[in-house]
């Protein structure tokens, strides 16, 4: 083997070693961050599911609570028969809940946590929204990701990505009721008019 061939062979081997080291480094990073990556992938899928609800959406609408503060409404979706308020909840584990009890319970492993019944807050947000939309039909739902389980069932106003009603599908948007469209246009106009100062006392 002449010197040129030896140099080419050494360069090839060097390139292969560098490629192998790079591959191992990438694999190590993926293994170390596997849990974080899975969480991000799961969240991307959830946001994709949420984004497909309704004909149009309004995010983070700020509206008066009727007193001295404001609500920031997570997500509003336009559907043929209603404007739908969706409040996304990041609770995982087993959730034990009922419509009218004051607190719900979250069980993660061996630890138990109490949190206020979010349906009460949802109803307050719907009340605030009605100040803007008048008599247009409104519906409200809590959306939990798939890391939450409900061993004893849940109220009808709780949704997950596998239980989004077919009537919320964007394909059903050809015949939106005129009163719903009118209320939706009011909400879009309100979102454009709201000033940064109005965010001072926001309840989320």
C-alpha positions in Angstrom: 0.0 0.0 0.0 1.5 3.3 -1.1 1.6 6.4 1.2 -1.4 8.1 -0.5 -3.6 5.0 0.1 -2.4 4.8 3.7 -3.4 8.5 4.3 -6.8 7.9 2.6 -7.4 4.9 4.8 -6.4 6.8 8.0 -8.7 9.7 7.0 -11.6 7.3 6.4 -11.1 5.6 9.7 -10.8 9.0 11.4 -14.1 10.2 9.8 -15.8 7.0 10.9 -14.6 7.4 14.5 -15.8 11.0 14.5 -19.2 9.9 13.1 -19.5 7.2 15.7 -18.6 9.6 18.6 -21.1 12.1 17.3 -23.8 9.4 17.1 -23.0 8.2 20.6 -23.2 11.8 21.9 -26.6 12.3 20.3 -27.8 9.0 21.7 -26.6 9.9 25.2 -28.3 13.3 25.0 -31.6 11.7 23.9 -31.4 9.1 26.7 -30.6 11.7 29.3 -33.5 14.0 28.1 -35.9 11.2 27.2 -38.5 12.1 29.8 -38.3 15.8 28.8 -38.6 15.0 25.1 -41.6 12.7 25.7 -43.3 15.5 27.7 -42.7 18.0 24.9 -44.0 15.5 22.3 -47.1 14.8 24.4 -47.7 18.6 24.9 -47.3 19.2 21.2 -50.0 16.5 20.5 -52.3 18.1 23.0 -51.9 21.5 21.6 -52.5 20.1 18.1 -55.8 18.5 19.3 -56.9 21.7 21.0 -56.0 23.7 17.9 -58.4 21.6 15.7 -61.4 22.4 17.8 -64.0 24.7 16.1 -63.9 26.9 13.0 -61.8 29.7 14.6 -60.2 30.3 17.9 -59.3 33.2 20.1 -56.5 32.8 22.7 -56.0 34.5 26.0 -58.9 36.9 25.8 -59.0 39.3 28.7 -62.5 40.3 30.0 -63.9 42.0 33.1 -65.0 39.7 35.9 -67.9 42.2 36.6 -66.1 43.4 39.8 -62.7 45.0 40.0 -60.6 42.4 38.2 -60.2 40.5 34.9 -60.2 37.0 33.6 -57.8 35.8 31.0 -59.7 33.1 29.1 -57.4 30.4 27.9 -59.1 29.4 24.6 -62.4 30.2 22.9 -63.6 28.2 19.9 -66.3 29.1 17.4 -68.7 26.2 16.6 -71.9 26.2 14.6 -74.2 26.2 17.7 -72.1 27.8 20.4 -69.0 29.7 21.5 -67.0 27.2 23.5 -64.7 28.2 26.4 -61.9 25.7 27.0 -59.7 25.9 30.1 -56.6 23.7 29.9 -55.6 21.9 33.1 -52.1 20.4 33.7 -53.0 18.0 36.4 -51.6 14.4 36.0 -52.2 11.2 37.9 -55.6 9.9 39.2 -58.2 12.7 39.6 -61.2 12.1 41.9 -63.9 14.6 41.2 -67.6 15.4 41.1 -69.6 18.3 39.7 -70.7 19.9 43.0 -68.0 19.2 45.6 -65.8 22.1 46.6 -62.5 20.3 46.1 -61.1 17.7 43.8 -58.3 15.2 44.7 -55.2 14.5 42.7 -53.3 11.2 43.5 -49.8 11.0 42.1 -48.0 7.9 43.2 -48.5 7.7 47.0 -49.1 11.5 47.4 -52.5 13.1 47.5 -53.2 16.8 46.7 -56.4 18.8 47.0 -57.4 21.6 44.6 -60.5 23.8 44.2 -63.2 22.5 41.9 -62.2 24.2 38.6 -65.8 24.0 37.4 -66.7 26.8 39.7 -64.0 29.0 38.2 -65.2 27.9 34.7 -68.7 29.1 35.5 -67.4 32.4 36.7 -65.5 32.8 33.5 -68.7 32.0 31.4 -70.6 34.6 33.4 -67.9 37.2 32.6 -68.0 36.1 28.9 -71.8 36.7 28.8 -71.2 40.3 29.6 -69.6 40.5 26.1 -71.7 38.1 24.1 -75.3 38.8 25.4 -77.7 35.9 24.7 -75.4 33.9 22.4 -75.2 30.2 23.5 -72.0 29.5 25.4 -70.5 26.3 26.6 -67.5 25.7 28.9 -65.2 22.7 29.3 -62.1 21.7 31.3 -59.5 20.0 29.1 -57.1 17.6 30.8 -54.2 15.9 29.0 -53.9 12.1 28.7 -51.6 11.8 31.8 -54.7 12.4 33.9 -57.0 9.5 34.7 -60.5 9.5 36.2 -61.0 6.2 38.0 -64.4 7.2 39.3 -65.5 9.1 36.2 -65.9 12.8 35.7 -68.5 15.5 35.0 -69.6 16.0 31.4 -67.7 19.3 31.2 -64.4 17.5 31.5 -62.7 16.6 28.1 -59.6 14.8 27.0 -58.1 14.5 23.5 -59.9 11.2 23.1 -63.3 12.6 24.0 -63.6 15.8 22.0 -67.2 15.9 20.7 -67.6 15.4 16.9 -69.7 18.5 16.7 -66.6 20.5 17.6 -64.9 19.3 14.4 -63.8 22.1 12.1 -65.4 20.2 9.2 -68.8 21.2 10.6 -68.4 24.9 10.0 -70.6 25.6 7.0 -73.7 26.6 8.9 -72.7 28.7 11.9 -75.8 30.4 13.4 -76.0 34.1 12.7 -76.2 35.0 16.4 -73.1 33.0 17.2 -71.2 34.7 14.3 -72.3 38.1 15.6 -71.2 37.4 19.1 -67.9 36.0 17.8 -67.2 39.2 15.9 -67.8 41.2 19.1 -65.2 39.1 20.9 -62.7 39.6 18.1 -63.3 43.4 18.2 -63.0 43.3 22.0 -59.6 41.5 21.8 -58.3 44.2 19.5 -59.5 47.0 21.8 -58.2 45.7 25.1 -55.3 47.8 26.4 -52.2 46.5 28.3 -53.4 48.4 31.4 -56.4 46.2 31.6 -54.2 43.2 32.4 -53.2 44.7 35.7 -55.6 42.5 37.8 -56.0 39.4 35.7 -57.4 36.2 37.1 -56.4 33.1 35.1 
